[in-house]
């Protein structure tokens, strides 16, 4: 992740809510054969608040600005409840959201 950030292959977003640090996201733009997608590569919540839910409108805006057609993330953990709540559908081990 560090090298990707340093080389410009991904972007770091620091989350704040009401002036307080709440965590961070690392996003990267992936260009596939048929489309672009924004991948949520890393996420950390410093509070009990679900970070992806808190910043979902901003993540969607970033993806739309990049002209991506999907938002995706991979996780070894079960995200079925939270991912489905945001509109993701499981694709093997990848969770995708169509824009």
C-alpha positions in Angstrom: 0.0 0.0 0.0 2.8 2.4 0.9 4.6 2.0 -2.4 1.3 2.3 -4.4 0.5 5.6 -2.5 4.1 6.9 -3.1 4.0 6.0 -6.8 0.5 7.5 -7.4 -1.3 4.2 -8.0 -3.7 4.8 -5.1 -5.1 7.6 -3.1 -5.4 8.1 0.7 -8.5 9.7 2.1 -8.6 10.7 5.8 -12.1 10.6 7.3 -13.3 13.3 9.7 -16.8 13.6 11.2 -17.6 16.8 13.2 -13.9 17.7 13.3 -12.8 14.3 14.7 -10.6 11.7 13.0 -12.7 8.6 12.3 -10.4 6.6 10.0 -9.0 6.3 6.5 -9.6 4.8 3.1 -7.2 3.8 0.4 -8.8 3.8 -3.0 -7.3 2.8 -6.4 -8.6 3.1 -9.9 -8.5 -0.3 -11.7 -9.0 -0.3 -15.5 -10.3 -3.6 -16.8 -11.0 -4.6 -20.4 -14.6 -3.3 -20.4 -14.7 -0.7 -17.7 -13.1 1.2 -14.9 -13.7 0.5 -11.2 -12.7 2.1 -8.0 -11.4 -0.5 -5.5 -11.6 0.1 -1.8 -8.2 -1.3 -1.1 -7.8 -0.6 2.6 -10.2 0.9 5.2 -9.7 1.6 8.9 -12.3 2.9 11.3 -11.0 4.5 14.5 -14.5 4.5 16.0 -17.5 2.2 16.3 -19.0 3.9 13.3 -18.9 1.9 10.0 -16.5 3.9 7.9 -17.9 2.8 4.5 -21.4 3.7 5.5 -20.4 7.0 6.9 -18.5 8.1 3.7 -20.5 6.2 1.1 -21.7 9.3 -0.7 -18.1 10.6 -1.0 -16.9 7.2 -2.3 -19.6 7.2 -4.9 -18.7 10.8 -5.9 -15.0 9.9 -6.3 -16.0 6.9 -8.5 -18.3 8.9 -10.7 -15.7 11.7 -11.1 -13.2 9.0 -12.2 -15.8 7.8 -14.7 -15.8 4.4 -13.1 -18.8 2.1 -13.6 -18.2 0.0 -10.4 -17.0 0.2 -6.9 -15.4 -3.0 -5.4 -13.6 -4.4 -2.4 -12.2 -7.7 -1.4 -12.3 -9.1 2.1 -11.5 -12.3 3.9 -14.2 -11.4 6.4 -17.9 -11.9 5.9 -19.4 -8.5 4.8 -22.7 -9.9 3.6 -24.8 -7.8 5.9 -23.0 -4.5 5.6 -22.2 -4.9 1.9 -25.8 -5.8 0.9 -27.0 -2.9 3.0 -25.0 -0.5 0.7 -26.1 -2.3 -2.4 -23.1 -4.5 -3.1 -23.6 -8.0 -4.6 -21.0 -10.7 -4.0 -19.0 -11.8 -7.0 -16.8 -14.7 -5.9 -14.8 -13.0 -3.1 -15.2 -9.5 -4.6 -18.0 -7.2 -3.6 -19.1 -4.8 -6.3 -21.4 -1.8 -6.5 -22.6 -0.7 -10.0 -22.8 3.0 -10.5 
